[in-house]
Amino acid sequence: MKAIVVGQDYTFGHRREGNVDLLKRYADELGFEVIVADWIPSAITENGRISSTAIRELVQSGEVEKAARMLGRSYQIRGTVTRGRNRGGRLLGIPTANINLQDELCPKTGVYAVMVQYDGNHYPGVANIGYSPTFDDQLFTVEAHILDFNKDIYGQKIRVNFVKRLRDEVKFSGIPDLVTQIEQDIANARGILAPHLEARYRNPQ
């Protein structure tokens, strides 16, 4: 390690007993640089500054738009696409990619407009996080329907960027009502994600 960048109140170790002063002493002994960053102001938080704690709280409460303003990008999770319960395409006519998460902080349950990264490309989508209450099997899943996409990506790694939370999970009276709502979610997501697609087209990465 050549350098470490930390905030002014950084702590580490057992019972968080290590601090910036101790880190600087280690730096003198072991020959690396300690860079103590200034606070970045933010009108979103109570203390007026950006912090990892504030970002985690926003993500866990589903406020992914506010989290993005602090991060400078959309909050992202990564994982491998696995076979699910074979309901999306078979029962609903809306195939989904079930995602086996790595060690990730998961946003609040609900439905989100997302941008999915796969194989160097970005695709619009709708993600559901939660327990699929209409089916009442109480299994927690993270799954994404990628719009206008028909590739077989089982076993592949994807990244899901959360742009906006659309709604809570809802228990519907049956599959037709659920499909109708998902179709509305897709329409809403298309409108929300259109500027993101245009930005990617202008500035490909």
Secondary structure, DSSP 8 states (H G I E B T S, - for coil): --EEEE-TT--BSGGG-B-HHHHHHHHHHHT-EEEE----B-SSSTTSB--HHHHHHHHHTT-HHHHHHHHTS-EEEEEEEE---S-IIIIIS---EEEEE-S-----SEEEEEEEEETTEEEEEEEEEE--TTTT----EEEEEETT-----TT-EEEEEEEEEEE-----SSHHHHHHHHHHHHHHHHHHHHHHHHHHHHS--
